[in-house]
Amino acid sequence: MYNLAVLHQTGCYWQPISTTYLLGEPRVICVSRSPFDQYAELKIHKGFKSASSFVAWHKHLIKMQVEHELDDERVLRLTFEDFVNNYPDSILKICNHISLNPSINSTYQPSLSRPNIGKYKNLLSSIEIDQINTYCQASPLLNQYTCG
């Protein structure tokens, strides 16, 4: 049995074990998001001006990755899209990962997050989509997100 504390953004996604070592032996859940939707959100809310600047920024983030940490048994990796679209299965994975009873009620409503999936289709130009798509195709970590 674990003592359970949920700490939002306590460690670095790319280094989930070494950045949380002060917590002992934490169970970490890393949630990634489609680079297309991620860029669309950053474009709207943070003023990103081009897909090429987003790709450069994202490449910088990936350079921080310590692959053996992402594959550590203490780390559960999920995509935001899978979490929302396959919520019951995702909850079971999470509960199993942190030894929590899956019958505990949650107030989370996947239907409120669904509109955020694929929103890039209405917000990005075909050129921006192509630039991000090319980037995703070249990255083993991101090729699950390629479109077309």
N, C-alpha and C positions, 0 to 999 in steps of 0.2 A: 504494500500500500504506500502511495506517495502522499506527501503533503502537497496539496495543489494550490498554486498561485498562478494566475494568468497575468502575464506582464506583456503589454503591447509594445512592440518594437524595442525590445530590450537588447537584442543583439543585432549583428549585421547579417542580412540574408545570405551574403556570399561567404561568410565565415561564422556559421551559427554555433559552432562548438567553442572555438577559441575566444569569441567575444562574449560568451556567457559562462566562462569557466568559474567566475566568482560565485555563481549560483550553485556550485557543486556539480551534480550530474543531471542537468535539466533535460527534460523531454521538450524538443523544439518543433514547432510547426512553421514551415516556410510556405507562404502562399505567393505564387507568381501570378502575373497578369499578362494578358496579350499585349505585346509591344504596340500593336496598332491602337488599341483602346488606351493604353498608357500614354502614348504620344498625344492622342486626341484630348485627353484630360489635361495634360501639361500645356498643350497649346491654348486651351481655353482658360485654364486657371493660373498658369505660371508664366505665360507669355513666350513659350517656345515659338520661334519664328519659322523653323524649317525642319523637315524630316532629317536632313543631313546633320543638323546640330543635335537632334535627338539621338541619332545613331552614334555620333561621336561620344556623347555623354554616356550612352548605354554601354558602348565598348569599354569606356573607362571603368564603369561599374563591374563589368564582367572580369576585368583584369584583377579585381580584388578576390575573385573566386578561389577558394581552396577546395578542390573537387572532393577529396577524401572526407571533408566535413559534410558536404551535402549528401554523401552516401553513407554517413554514420547511422547506426541503428537508432540513435536517439533523435534523429531528424526525420520528420514526416514532411514530404514535399507534396503540395497540392497546387492545382491551378485555381484561380478565382472562378474561372468559367465552369470547371468541374464541380467545385464546391457549390455553386449556385444551381447549376443544371442537374446535378446528381446529389442533391442535398442529403437525402436519407443514407446513401452509401458513404458519403463524406463524413457524416456525423459518426457512423459506426467506425470508420477508420480513425477518426480523431479520438473518440472515446476509448478504443482499443489501445491507441498509442499512449494515452495518458492515464490509462486504467480508471476510467470514469464510467459510471453506469449510464448506458445510452438512453435509458428511459427517463432521465431527468429532463424536465421541460425547458425549452428554449423560447425566447421571445423573438429570435431572428426569423425574418420572413423573406425567403428567397425571392418571392415575387417583386419585392421592392428593389432588388439588385439586378434583376433580369434586364431592365432597360439599359443598363450600363454595359451589357455585353453586346459587342458588335456596333456600338454607337459610332465608331470611327467611320462606318460606311456612309454616314450622312454628314460627316464633319471634315473628312480628309479628301484631298484631290487625288486623282488617279496617279499622278506623279509621286505624291507623298506615299501612297500605298505601295507603289512599285519600289520605291527606295527602301522602305521598311521590309518589304517582302524579300528583296535581294539580300538584305542583311540577315534576316531570319533563316533563309535557305543556306547561308554560309556558316551558321552557328549550330553545332550539335545541341546546345542547350535550348535553342529557340526554334528549331526546324519544325516542331509540332504546331507552330503558329502560322506557318506559311499559308497563303491563300492562293487559290487557283492552281 
